[in-house]
Amino acid sequence: MPTTSTYTETRTRTESVLDQFEIFLRYTGVSKKIRTGFLRGIENRWLAAIGVFLVNGDGLRILEAEISVDWTLHSDLGALMPTVRTDLPGWEGGAAPEITVIGNRFGRKAQELNLTPRAWARFTSAIIADGKRHADLCGQVGVVFRGAPPGWASSPEERSYTVQDLNEVATTLRQA
């Protein structure tokens, strides 16, 4: 009797979230130094969102890509579905389609404009509420305590997507 074997890749939900952030940051073209600090923040669940942006000659934002995670939803979903298949239709190299599209779109634009991506991180509300811990963790993540990205060149248009099959992760693209 003939048999058929198929390869299925399953990761823990937390590994999958971390993978999406890592792949997103690679696609956007941020430096390894930035990626390392930000991924430490995600792995330790200190961060709720990461954004990468480009500025024009006046120092104003013209393009921004964001990836965020809802850690409460992550915990709830993890209790129900602790693993995620990463060989789903549209997933390439472990990346969800939404991550691939937004990350690549941003990275291509940065190369086209010959601009170096800059980045920001948003800590969880629990960490923000503890000023001393927030200040300490900013140094570990590699951001300035209470720093903020520059203003926009013009009011941005925004498109947001929830990652299918990993509903606690979302991406947003903003363009002036």
Sequence and secondary structure as in RCSB ss.txt:
>XXXX:A:sequence
MPTTSTYTETRTRTESVLDQFEIFLRYTGVSKKIRTGFLRGIENRWLAAIGVFLVNGDGLRILEAEISVDWTLHS
DLGALMPTVRTDLPGWEGGAAPEITVIGNRFGRKAQELNLTPRAWARFTSAIIADGKRHADLCGQVGVVFRGAPP
GWASSPEERSYTVQDLNEVATTLRQA
>XXXX:A:secstr
         EEEHHHHHHHHHHHHHHHHT  HHHHHHHHHHHHTT EEEEEEEEE TTS EEEEEEEEE HHHHH
HHHHH  EEES  TT BTTB HHHHHHHHHHHHHHHHHT   EEEEEE HHHHHSHHHHHHHHHHHT  TT    
 BSS  EEEEEE TT TTEEEEEEE 
